[in-house]
Amino acid sequence: MSATGSRTVVANIALSLDGRTVGPAGDHDMGWIVPHAVTDGARDHMARVVSTASTALLGRKNFQGFGGFWPSVAADDNADPRDRAFSHWLNTTEKVVFSSTLTDTEWENTRFVDADPVAVVKQLREQEGGDIVVLASSSVIKALLAADEVDRLSITLCPELVGAGARLFDDGTPASSWTLALTGTSGSGALTLYYERNR
Protein backbone atom coordinates (compact mmCIF):
# COMPACT_ATOMS: atom_id res chain seq x y z
CA MET A 1 0.00 0.00 0.00
CA SER A 2 1.35 3.43 -0.89
CA ALA A 3 1.75 6.24 1.62
CA THR A 4 -0.32 8.74 -0.37
CA GLY A 5 -1.66 8.83 -3.90
CA SER A 6 -1.87 5.77 -6.11
CA ARG A 7 1.75 5.18 -7.15
CA THR A 8 4.13 2.83 -5.33
CA VAL A 9 7.60 4.07 -4.38
CA VAL A 10 10.27 1.36 -4.59
CA ALA A 11 13.75 1.76 -3.12
CA ASN A 12 16.16 -0.53 -4.98
CA ILE A 13 19.67 -1.01 -3.59
CA ALA A 14 22.46 -3.53 -3.00
CA LEU A 15 23.73 -3.99 0.55
CA SER A 16 26.58 -5.93 2.13
CA LEU A 17 25.94 -8.27 5.04
CA ASP A 18 27.08 -5.50 7.37
CA GLY A 19 24.63 -3.05 5.81
CA ARG A 20 27.04 -1.03 3.66
CA THR A 21 26.18 0.68 0.40
CA VAL A 22 29.83 1.47 -0.41
CA GLY A 23 33.17 0.30 0.93
CA PRO A 24 35.74 2.08 3.12
CA ALA A 25 37.34 3.93 0.19
CA GLY A 26 34.21 6.01 -0.40
CA ASP A 27 31.52 6.52 -3.00
CA HIS A 28 33.24 4.60 -5.79
CA ASP A 29 34.25 1.61 -3.63
CA MET A 30 31.60 -0.72 -4.99
CA GLY A 31 33.64 -3.44 -6.66
CA TRP A 32 32.35 -5.94 -4.13
CA ILE A 33 28.87 -5.53 -5.64
CA VAL A 34 29.85 -6.34 -9.23
CA PRO A 35 30.07 -10.17 -8.98
CA HIS A 36 26.56 -10.19 -7.53
CA ALA A 37 25.07 -7.76 -10.07
CA VAL A 38 25.86 -9.79 -13.20
CA THR A 39 24.19 -13.06 -12.22
CA ASP A 40 20.98 -14.43 -13.69
CA GLY A 41 19.25 -13.93 -10.34
CA ALA A 42 20.27 -10.26 -10.11
CA ARG A 43 19.25 -9.55 -13.69
CA ASP A 44 15.87 -11.23 -13.20
CA HIS A 45 15.40 -9.28 -9.97
CA MET A 46 16.07 -5.97 -11.72
CA ALA A 47 13.72 -6.86 -14.55
CA ARG A 48 10.98 -7.52 -11.99
CA VAL A 49 11.65 -4.23 -10.19
CA VAL A 50 11.23 -2.08 -13.30
CA SER A 51 8.46 -4.11 -14.96
CA THR A 52 5.74 -1.91 -13.41
CA ALA A 53 7.73 1.32 -13.14
CA SER A 54 7.50 4.44 -15.27
CA THR A 55 9.73 6.83 -13.30
CA ALA A 56 13.32 6.45 -12.10
CA LEU A 57 14.79 8.63 -9.36
CA LEU A 58 18.55 9.12 -9.18
CA GLY A 59 20.98 11.23 -7.22
CA ARG A 60 23.71 13.09 -9.10
CA LYS A 61 26.47 10.54 -8.51
CA ASN A 62 24.42 7.56 -9.57
CA PHE A 63 23.06 9.43 -12.57
CA GLN A 64 26.59 10.14 -13.77
CA GLY A 65 27.60 6.52 -13.18
CA PHE A 66 24.53 5.12 -14.92
CA GLY A 67 24.80 7.65 -17.74
CA GLY A 68 28.36 6.65 -18.48
CA PHE A 69 27.39 3.03 -19.09
CA TRP A 70 23.74 2.23 -19.68
CA PRO A 71 22.51 4.39 -22.61
CA SER A 72 24.42 2.44 -25.28
CA VAL A 73 23.77 -1.07 -23.93
CA ALA A 74 20.34 -1.27 -25.58
CA ALA A 75 22.00 -1.36 -28.99
CA ASP A 76 24.81 -3.75 -28.03
CA ASP A 77 24.13 -7.10 -29.69
CA ASN A 78 26.72 -8.75 -27.44
CA ALA A 79 25.03 -7.67 -24.20
CA ASP A 80 22.80 -9.95 -22.15
CA PRO A 81 19.19 -9.52 -23.38
CA ARG A 82 18.08 -8.53 -19.88
CA ASP A 83 20.75 -5.81 -19.76
CA ARG A 84 19.59 -4.58 -23.16
CA ALA A 85 16.00 -4.50 -21.91
CA PHE A 86 17.01 -2.59 -18.76
CA SER A 87 18.97 -0.12 -20.88
CA HIS A 88 15.98 0.39 -23.16
CA TRP A 89 13.78 0.96 -20.13
CA LEU A 90 16.23 3.50 -18.72
CA ASN A 91 16.48 5.31 -22.05
CA THR A 92 12.73 5.61 -22.52
CA THR A 93 11.48 6.12 -18.98
CA GLU A 94 11.21 9.40 -17.09
CA LYS A 95 14.40 10.01 -15.13
CA VAL A 96 14.24 12.56 -12.30
CA VAL A 97 17.72 13.51 -11.12
CA PHE A 98 18.31 15.34 -7.84
CA SER A 99 21.17 17.77 -8.35
CA SER A 100 22.04 21.36 -7.53
CA THR A 101 24.83 21.44 -10.13
CA LEU A 102 23.73 19.49 -13.22
CA THR A 103 21.42 21.21 -15.67
CA ASP A 104 21.91 19.49 -19.03
CA THR A 105 22.43 16.02 -20.49
CA GLU A 106 22.17 14.22 -23.81
CA TRP A 107 20.37 11.31 -22.13
CA GLU A 108 16.78 11.59 -23.27
CA ASN A 109 13.81 11.75 -20.89
CA THR A 110 15.91 13.27 -18.10
CA ARG A 111 15.03 16.26 -15.97
CA PHE A 112 17.05 17.77 -13.16
CA VAL A 113 15.48 19.03 -9.97
CA ASP A 114 17.13 21.01 -7.19
CA ALA A 115 14.48 20.17 -4.64
CA ASP A 116 13.66 18.04 -1.62
CA PRO A 117 13.13 14.40 -2.74
CA VAL A 118 10.19 14.04 -0.36
CA ALA A 119 8.34 16.98 -1.92
CA VAL A 120 9.07 15.72 -5.43
CA VAL A 121 7.85 12.21 -4.62
CA LYS A 122 4.63 13.54 -3.11
CA GLN A 123 4.01 15.45 -6.36
CA LEU A 124 4.81 12.39 -8.49
CA ARG A 125 2.44 10.22 -6.45
CA GLU A 126 -0.46 12.45 -7.48
CA GLN A 127 0.34 12.10 -11.18
CA GLU A 128 -0.66 9.25 -13.47
CA GLY A 129 1.95 6.55 -13.97
CA GLY A 130 3.48 3.32 -12.78
CA ASP A 131 5.83 2.69 -9.90
CA ILE A 132 8.48 5.22 -8.92
CA VAL A 133 11.84 3.47 -8.49
CA VAL A 134 14.84 4.92 -6.69
CA LEU A 135 17.84 3.33 -8.38
CA ALA A 136 20.58 2.72 -5.80
CA SER A 137 20.78 6.37 -4.69
CA SER A 138 21.18 5.99 -0.94
CA SER A 139 20.85 9.70 -0.15
CA VAL A 140 17.45 9.79 -1.85
CA ILE A 141 16.35 6.54 -0.21
CA LYS A 142 17.40 7.80 3.24
CA ALA A 143 15.38 11.00 2.80
CA LEU A 144 12.31 9.04 1.70
CA LEU A 145 12.63 6.51 4.53
CA ALA A 146 12.87 9.34 7.06
CA ALA A 147 9.57 10.71 5.73
CA ASP A 148 7.93 7.25 5.47
CA GLU A 149 7.58 7.65 1.69
CA VAL A 150 8.95 4.22 0.72
CA ASP A 151 6.38 1.50 0.05
CA ARG A 152 8.67 -1.31 -1.07
CA LEU A 153 12.29 -2.15 -0.31
CA SER A 154 14.02 -4.09 -3.07
CA ILE A 155 17.35 -5.29 -1.67
CA THR A 156 20.11 -7.37 -3.16
CA LEU A 157 21.92 -8.68 -0.10
CA CYS A 158 25.49 -9.49 -1.10
CA PRO A 159 27.44 -12.12 0.90
CA GLU A 160 30.23 -9.67 1.69
CA LEU A 161 31.48 -8.12 4.92
CA VAL A 162 32.85 -4.78 3.76
CA GLY A 163 34.03 -3.65 7.18
CA ALA A 164 33.54 0.09 6.78
CA GLY A 165 31.77 2.60 4.59
CA ALA A 166 28.41 4.30 4.39
CA ARG A 167 25.34 2.45 5.64
CA LEU A 168 21.80 2.71 4.37
CA PHE A 169 20.18 2.41 7.78
CA ASP A 170 21.88 4.91 10.07
CA ASP A 171 21.04 5.33 13.73
CA GLY A 172 18.00 7.56 13.88
CA THR A 173 16.18 6.03 10.91
CA PRO A 174 12.52 6.02 12.00
CA ALA A 175 11.17 2.67 13.16
CA SER A 176 8.86 0.87 10.73
CA SER A 177 7.47 -2.59 10.07
CA TRP A 178 7.81 -4.54 6.81
CA THR A 179 6.52 -7.82 5.36
CA LEU A 180 8.73 -10.08 3.26
CA ALA A 181 6.83 -10.47 -0.01
CA LEU A 182 9.29 -12.27 -2.25
CA THR A 183 12.76 -13.78 -2.12
CA GLY A 184 15.24 -15.11 -4.64
CA THR A 185 18.82 -16.32 -4.85
CA SER A 186 21.63 -15.79 -7.30
CA GLY A 187 24.48 -17.97 -8.45
CA SER A 188 26.87 -15.78 -6.46
CA GLY A 189 25.08 -16.46 -3.17
CA ALA A 190 23.33 -13.09 -3.02
CA LEU A 191 19.71 -12.89 -1.88
CA THR A 192 17.11 -10.75 -3.61
CA LEU A 193 14.49 -9.53 -1.17
CA TYR A 194 11.24 -7.62 -1.51
CA TYR A 195 9.74 -6.04 1.58
CA GLU A 196 6.36 -4.30 1.60
CA ARG A 197 5.72 -1.52 4.10
CA ASN A 198 3.07 -2.35 6.69
CA ARG A 199 0.70 0.59 7.06
N, C-alpha and C positions, 0 to 999 in steps of 0.2 A: 504494500500500500504506500502511495506517495504521501509526502508531508503536506503539500498543498498542490492544487491544480491536478491535471490528469497525467502528466508525464513523469516517468520514473527516472531518478538520478542514480547512475551506477558509477561507483568508484572502482576503477580497475588498476591493480598494482601488483608488482612482485615484491615479496618480502623474504628475508632470510629467516632461519629458525630463531635467531635472536632479535627479530623484529626490525631489521635494518632495511632501508630503502637504497642506501649507497654504502660503500665501504669507508675505511678510515682515511683514505686519500682525498675524499671530498666528492663533489657532484658527479664527476666522471668516473668514479671508481665503481663500475657496475659490471666488470668482466665476469664476476661470479654468477651473474644472471644468465649470460649468453648460452651456456650449455643447456639450460632449462627452457629457453625461449624458442629453440629451434626443433623441438620434438613434435611428434604427431599430436600428443596430448595437449601441448601448449597451443599449437596452431588451431586445433579443433576448439579449444577453450575460447580463443580470441574470436574465432568465427561465430561462436554462440553469443558472445558478449555484444558484438556489433550487429547481429542479425535483425534486431528490432530497434536499432538506434538511428537517429537522423541528425544528431548534433554531437560533435566532439569538443570537449573543453581541454585546453592545454595551457600550461604556463610557458613563459618565454623560453626557458632552457630546453624543455622537452620539445617545443615547437621547432626550435632550431635543429635539435638532434633528429627529429622525425623528418623535417623538411630536407635534410641533407641526404636522406636515404630512400624514403618511401615513395616519393612521386614517380620515379622512373620504373619501379618494380612491376607495375601493372603491364608494361609493355615488354618485359624481359621474358622471353620464351624459355629460358633456362631456370627461372625461378619456380619454387613450389607453387602449384595452383592456388593453394590457400593464401600464400603470401601475395600472389597477384590479385586475388579477390580482395584482400585487406587493403592493398594499395589502391585499388579501384574505388573501394568504399571511402578511403581517406580523401582521394582526389575529388570525389563528387559530393561528399557530405559537407554540411556547414561546419566550419572550424572556427570556434571562438577562442581567441588567444589573449590571455591576460598579460599585458605588458605596458609599462610606462615609457618604453624607449622605442619599440618597433612600431612602424607606421605603414610599411609597404612590403609586399612580397609578390613573387610571380606564381605562388601556389594558389590555384583557383579556389574559390569558395571559402576564403579566409577573411575574417575581420578581426581587427585588434580592438581591445577595450582596455582602458585605464580606469578600472572600476572595481568595486568590491565583488568578489565572486558570488557571495550570498545574494546580493541584490540582483545580479545578472541572472542567476539561476531562478530566482523567484519570478522574474520577468519571463524567462524561457518557459517555465512551467505553465504559464497562462496562455502560451501560444500553441497552435496546432503542431503536431509532430510526434515522432517516436521517442525512444529513450534518449536521455542526455548522458553521455559517457565521458567521464574524466579519465584521460589516458595517461596514467602513470605520473601525474603531476602532484607530488605529495603536498606542496604548499596549498594548492587548490583544494585537495581532498581534506586537509586539516581544517581549513576554514569552513568547509561545508559540514564536516563532522561536528565542529564546535557549535554550529547553528542548527544541528539536527536536520540537515537538508540532504542527507544521503539515504536512499531507500534500499540500495543493494550494494554489498561489498563483494567484489570479484577479485579473489586473491590467488596468485600463484605462489605457493609456499615452497621455497627452494631449500633443499637439504644442505644448507651451508650455515656455518657459524662464522660470521664476518668479524666479530670481535669489537668493532667500533664503527662509528658513522651515524648518520642521521636515522632516527626512528620515525615511523608513521604515528605511532600512538605514544605521545609524550605524556608525562605526568600532567594532570590537569585536563586531559580530554574528558568531556562530559560522559558520565555513565550512561549506558544504553544496553538494550537487550536485543539479540539477534537469533534467528532460526536458520539452521543449516538446511538449505534447499536442494543442493546438488553438490556432488563431489566427483572428482576424476583423478586419474594418475597419469604420469608421463613415463616414458622410457628412461628418463634421467633420475627418477625417484621423486620428482616434484609432485605436489598435490595441487589440484585446481579446486577451489572452494567458492561456493556461492552462499552468501548469507543475506537473508531478508530481514529488514528492520521490523521489529515488533512495535506496533503502535496501538 
